[in-house]
Amino acid sequence: MQSLEEKVSPRSDYYVYVPTALARKLYLYPLHVGYFIYEPGYHIRRDRFDSFLIMYIVHGTVDVIACGSAYRARKGEFVLLDCYRPHQYGSQEEWEASWLHFDGPLAREYYQEISSQYGNVLRPENPKALIHSMNKICSLFRTASPVIEPEISGYITNILDGLLAPSAGRSSAQPSSIIDSVAYINDHFQEQISLKHLAEKANLSLYHFTRSFAKETGFTPHQYLINARVSAAKFMLKSSEMPVKDIGYSTGFHSESSFCTTFKKWVGVTPTQYRGDAANQA
């Protein structure tokens, strides 16, 4: 998806992922992934954005304030932030970064261990493996490849272990038809997707597809689709000034009223209230 944030180049892209219930229990998982080209003067300040953030500075420098301390991150360095706490970053010059918002049962333990020893800006001795893992995660979403959650958790683990100590990857598998369906929804949630179409792509009956999908993800296909749309809408409400109506349409809702009703049901507040709360926290 193309970012609508001010002072972010239109050549930038990002992707939103909704982890399964199993991933939330067991794995490190991505929430938002992107590669941004930031224009001079970009600055963001947030009181809270429920996740942890890894940024790899590809070009330029960026000033970071976190946990009451100020840092300057330069090309080739990694930034690790606890976005549950107030933080801000920006620069008066152009800079580029590959970034990943993630979370998981061990995310805080990793963050505390790394930041307590090395701070929030890090330059590992051998960054090639870490950069490779960052690029692999971005590539999976950019090419709409099936997301195997234990595998992508392994990439995140590789990065965090690389900031702390050597690591090893992991692998596992879910049924390929469900993996493909999850990947399809993540890439096409803006479109009108029918259960029949998903079941046909998986070569399963409607009954067996629905049961298999729920077993592997913790969601029915419809719930997963709505969750993906709402998650993308939450990100856009926080990071852009795009009208609420347009956000609804761009995330796959067929009307503004449908968007607002569904959003309130899932989040507990209307999109306008959610945006206002986010702005008040900034």
C-alpha positions as CSV (number, residue, x, y, z in Angstrom):
1,M,0.0,0.0,0.0
2,Q,1.1,3.5,-0.7
3,S,1.6,5.8,2.4
4,L,-0.5,9.0,2.6
5,E,1.6,10.4,5.5
6,E,2.9,14.0,4.9
7,K,6.6,14.2,3.9
8,V,6.7,10.5,3.0
9,S,7.6,9.9,-0.7
10,P,4.9,8.3,-2.8
11,R,7.6,5.8,-3.8
12,S,7.3,4.4,-0.3
13,D,5.2,1.3,0.5
14,Y,3.9,-0.5,3.6
15,Y,1.8,-3.6,4.4
16,V,-0.5,-4.5,7.3
17,Y,-0.7,-8.0,8.7
18,V,-3.3,-9.5,11.1
19,P,-1.6,-12.4,13.1
20,T,-3.6,-15.5,13.8
21,A,-4.6,-16.4,17.4
22,L,-1.9,-19.0,17.5
23,A,0.8,-16.5,16.5
24,R,-0.4,-14.1,19.2
25,K,0.1,-16.9,21.7
26,L,3.4,-18.4,20.5
27,Y,5.3,-16.3,18.0
28,L,6.9,-12.9,17.3
29,Y,4.7,-11.5,14.6
30,P,4.6,-8.5,12.2
31,L,1.9,-5.9,12.4
32,H,3.1,-3.3,9.9
33,V,6.0,-3.6,7.5
34,G,7.4,-1.0,5.2
35,Y,10.1,0.8,3.3
36,F,9.8,4.6,3.5
37,I,11.7,7.4,1.8
38,Y,11.3,10.3,4.2
39,E,11.4,13.9,2.9
40,P,13.2,16.7,4.7
41,G,11.3,17.9,7.7
42,Y,9.5,14.6,8.5
43,H,8.8,14.2,12.2
44,I,6.4,11.9,14.1
45,R,5.6,12.0,17.8
46,R,3.4,9.4,19.5
47,D,2.5,8.7,23.0
48,R,1.6,5.1,22.2
49,F,1.4,2.8,19.1
50,D,0.8,-0.7,20.5
51,S,3.9,-2.5,19.1
52,F,7.7,-2.6,19.1
53,L,9.6,-1.0,16.2
54,I,12.7,-2.0,14.4
55,M,14.1,0.4,11.8
56,Y,17.2,-0.1,9.6
57,I,18.6,3.2,8.4
58,V,19.4,2.7,4.7
59,H,20.3,6.3,4.0
60,G,20.7,9.6,5.9
61,T,20.4,10.2,9.6
62,V,17.4,10.5,12.0
63,D,17.0,11.9,15.4
64,V,15.3,9.7,17.9
65,I,13.8,10.5,21.4
66,A,12.8,7.6,23.5
67,C,12.7,6.8,27.3
68,G,13.8,10.4,28.0
69,S,17.0,10.1,26.0
70,A,18.0,11.6,22.6
71,Y,19.9,9.6,19.9
72,R,21.0,10.1,16.4
73,A,20.8,7.1,14.1
74,R,23.0,7.0,11.0
75,K,23.2,4.9,7.8
76,G,23.8,1.3,8.7
77,E,22.4,1.5,12.2
78,F,19.3,-0.1,13.7
79,V,16.7,1.6,15.9
80,L,14.7,-0.4,18.4
81,L,11.8,1.3,20.1
82,D,9.1,0.4,22.6
83,C,6.1,2.1,21.0
84,Y,3.9,1.4,24.0
85,R,5.8,4.3,25.5
86,P,6.1,7.9,24.2
87,H,8.6,8.2,21.3
88,Q,9.5,10.5,18.4
89,Y,11.8,10.6,15.5
90,G,12.5,12.7,12.4
91,S,15.1,14.6,10.5
92,Q,15.6,17.8,8.6
93,E,17.2,15.9,5.7
94,E,16.0,13.1,3.5
95,W,16.4,9.6,4.9
96,E,15.3,6.1,4.1
97,A,14.5,3.2,6.3
98,S,13.2,-0.3,6.2
99,W,10.9,-0.8,9.2
100,L,8.9,-3.3,11.1
101,H,6.3,-2.9,13.8
102,F,6.1,-6.3,15.7
103,D,4.9,-7.8,18.9
104,G,4.6,-11.2,20.6
105,P,4.9,-13.0,23.9
106,L,8.7,-12.5,24.0
107,A,8.8,-9.1,22.4
108,R,9.1,-7.1,25.6
109,E,11.8,-9.4,27.0
110,Y,13.9,-9.0,23.9
111,Y,13.4,-5.3,24.0
112,Q,14.4,-4.9,27.6
113,E,17.4,-7.2,27.2
114,I,18.7,-5.4,24.1
115,S,18.0,-1.8,25.2
116,S,19.3,-2.3,28.7
117,Q,22.7,-3.4,27.3
118,Y,23.0,-1.4,24.1
119,G,20.4,1.4,24.1
120,N,17.9,2.1,21.4
121,V,20.3,2.8,18.5
122,L,22.6,-0.2,17.6
123,R,25.3,-1.0,15.1
124,P,25.8,-4.8,15.1
125,E,29.2,-6.1,14.1
126,N,27.8,-8.3,11.4
127,P,24.6,-6.7,10.1
128,K,24.4,-8.6,6.8
129,A,22.2,-11.4,8.3
130,L,19.9,-8.9,10.0
131,I,19.5,-6.9,6.8
132,H,18.8,-10.1,4.9
133,S,16.0,-11.0,7.4
134,M,14.5,-7.5,7.2
135,N,14.6,-7.7,3.4
136,K,13.0,-11.2,3.4
137,I,10.1,-9.9,5.6
138,C,9.5,-6.9,3.3
139,S,9.8,-9.1,0.2
140,L,7.2,-11.6,1.5
141,F,4.6,-8.9,1.7
142,R,5.7,-7.0,-1.4
143,T,5.4,-10.1,-3.5
144,A,2.2,-11.3,-1.8
145,S,3.9,-14.5,-0.9
146,P,2.2,-16.9,1.6
147,V,3.0,-15.9,5.2
148,I,4.1,-18.9,7.2
149,E,4.0,-17.5,10.7
150,P,6.6,-19.7,12.3
151,E,9.0,-18.8,9.4
152,I,8.4,-15.0,9.7
153,S,8.7,-15.3,13.4
154,G,12.1,-16.9,12.8
155,Y,13.1,-13.9,10.7
156,I,12.1,-11.5,13.5
157,T,13.9,-13.7,16.0
158,N,17.1,-13.6,13.8
159,I,17.0,-9.8,13.8
160,L,16.6,-9.5,17.6
161,D,19.1,-12.3,18.3
162,G,21.5,-10.6,15.9
163,L,21.2,-7.4,17.9
164,L,22.0,-9.4,21.0
165,A,23.7,-12.7,20.0
166,P,23.9,-15.3,17.1
167,S,20.6,-16.9,16.2
168,A,19.1,-19.7,14.2
169,G,16.0,-19.6,12.0
170,R,12.9,-21.7,12.4
171,S,10.5,-23.3,10.1
172,S,7.1,-25.0,10.3
173,A,4.0,-25.3,8.2
174,Q,0.2,-24.8,8.1
175,P,-1.9,-26.5,5.4
176,S,-0.9,-24.8,2.1
177,S,-4.5,-24.1,1.1
178,I,-5.0,-22.0,4.3
179,I,-1.6,-20.3,4.0
180,D,-2.5,-19.3,0.4
181,S,-6.0,-18.0,1.6
182,V,-4.5,-15.9,4.4
183,A,-1.9,-14.5,1.9
184,Y,-4.7,-13.7,-0.6
185,I,-6.8,-11.9,2.0
186,N,-3.9,-9.9,3.3
187,D,-3.1,-8.8,-0.3
188,H,-6.7,-8.2,-1.5
189,F,-8.7,-7.1,1.6
190,Q,-9.5,-3.8,-0.2
191,E,-11.5,-5.9,-2.7
192,Q,-14.9,-7.6,-2.4
193,I,-13.9,-11.2,-1.5
194,S,-16.5,-13.9,-1.2
195,L,-16.3,-17.1,0.9
196,K,-17.1,-19.1,-2.2
197,H,-14.2,-17.6,-4.1
198,L,-11.8,-18.4,-1.2
199,A,-13.1,-21.9,-0.9
200,E,-12.7,-22.5,-4.7
201,K,-9.1,-21.2,-4.6
202,A,-8.4,-23.6,-1.8
203,N,-10.1,-26.4,-3.6
204,L,-12.3,-27.2,-0.6
205,S,-16.0,-27.2,0.1
206,L,-17.4,-24.2,1.8
207,Y,-17.9,-26.3,5.0
208,H,-14.4,-27.8,5.1
209,F,-12.7,-24.5,4.1
210,T,-14.5,-22.6,6.9
211,R,-13.6,-25.2,9.5
212,S,-10.0,-25.5,8.4
213,F,-9.5,-21.8,8.2
214,A,-10.9,-21.3,11.7
215,K,-8.8,-24.1,13.1
216,E,-5.6,-22.7,11.7
217,T,-6.1,-19.0,12.3
218,G,-8.6,-18.7,15.1
219,F,-10.9,-16.6,12.9
220,T,-13.6,-17.4,10.4
221,P,-12.7,-16.2,6.9
222,H,-15.1,-13.3,7.3
223,Q,-13.7,-12.3,10.7
224,Y,-10.2,-12.5,9.4
225,L,-11.1,-10.3,6.4
226,I,-12.9,-7.7,8.6
227,N,-10.0,-7.7,11.1
228,A,-7.6,-7.0,8.2
229,R,-9.7,-4.1,7.0
230,V,-10.1,-2.6,10.4
231,S,-6.4,-3.0,11.2
232,A,-5.5,-1.2,8.0
233,A,-8.1,1.5,8.7
234,K,-6.7,2.1,12.2
235,F,-3.2,2.6,10.8
236,M,-4.5,5.0,8.1
237,L,-6.5,7.0,10.7
238,K,-3.4,7.4,12.8
239,S,-0.9,8.1,10.0
240,S,-2.9,10.2,7.4
241,E,-5.4,13.0,7.1
242,M,-7.4,11.1,4.6
243,P,-11.2,11.6,5.1
244,V,-12.9,8.8,7.0
245,K,-15.2,8.1,4.1
246,D,-12.3,7.5,1.8
247,I,-10.5,5.3,4.3
248,G,-13.6,3.2,4.5
249,Y,-13.7,2.7,0.7
250,S,-10.0,2.2,0.4
251,T,-10.0,-0.6,2.9
252,G,-12.9,-2.5,1.3
253,F,-16.1,-1.3,2.9
254,H,-18.9,-0.6,0.5
255,S,-20.2,2.5,2.3
256,E,-19.3,5.0,5.0
257,S,-22.1,3.8,7.3
258,S,-20.9,0.2,6.9
259,F,-17.4,1.2,7.7
260,C,-18.3,3.2,10.8
261,T,-20.7,0.6,12.2
262,T,-18.2,-2.2,11.7
263,F,-15.3,-0.2,13.1
264,K,-17.2,0.7,16.2
265,K,-18.2,-2.9,16.7
266,W,-14.6,-4.1,16.5
267,V,-12.8,-1.2,18.2
268,G,-15.4,0.2,20.5
269,V,-15.3,3.8,19.2
270,T,-16.1,5.4,15.8
271,P,-13.3,6.1,13.3
272,T,-13.6,9.8,14.0
273,Q,-13.3,9.2,17.8
274,Y,-10.4,6.8,17.2
275,R,-8.6,9.4,15.1
276,G,-9.3,12.1,17.7
277,D,-8.0,9.9,20.5
278,A,-4.8,9.2,18.6
279,A,-4.3,12.9,17.9
280,N,-4.8,13.8,21.5
281,Q,-2.1,11.3,22.5
282,A,0.3,12.7,19.9
